[in-house]
Amino acid sequence: LNEAAFQELEKELIRHPQAWVGEIGLDFYGKEQTQAQRDTQTDAFIRQLILAQNLNRRVIIHNLKASAAIAAAVKTAGFT
């Protein structure tokens, strides 16, 4: 999620106060993914969780072979 896309997401969520944040999450299915690619996914996911938390939004989480990483990201983001 690049900065421009993240800012657009934030604008859309503010414009649509009933919108949920989704489908966000992690997809670690491909064994050819590098750790750097997985870290990039995780960083974007954490930012989206924080944004959802700040705007008091629900999320729809996508999980493909990444349960432990998703649990850790939710904890890191302080998402409740």
C-alpha positions, -999 to +999 in steps of 0.1 A: +000+000+000+018+031-012+013+065+005-011+078-022-033+047-020-033+049+018-044+086+018-071+078-008-084+050+015-085+073+044-104+100+024-129+074+012-135+061+047-140+096+060-164+103+031-184+071+038-188+069+076-206+035+075-179+018+053-159-011+068-122-016+060-119-047+040-109-070+026-075-065+043-051-091+056-022-113+046-016-139+019+015-160+026+004-188+003+031-184-023+063-201-013+083-179-037+075-148-016+105-133+001+105-122+037+108-086+025+075-091+005+058-105+035+070-077+057+057-052+032+023-069+033+023-069+071+033-032+073+004-023+050-020-045+070-010-029+103-014+006+089-049-004+077-058-018+111-046+014+128-067+035+104-097+014+110-092+016+148-088+054+146-120+058+126-139+033+147-145+009+118-150-028+115-126-048+093-130-078+071-097-099+073-083-120+045-060-148+058-042-173+036-015-193+054-008-164+077-027-169+110+002-163+134+013-132+115-023-118+115-026-124+152+007-106+158-003-077+135-036-072+153-018-071+186+009-047+172-018-024+159-037-025+192-069-033+173-098-040+196 
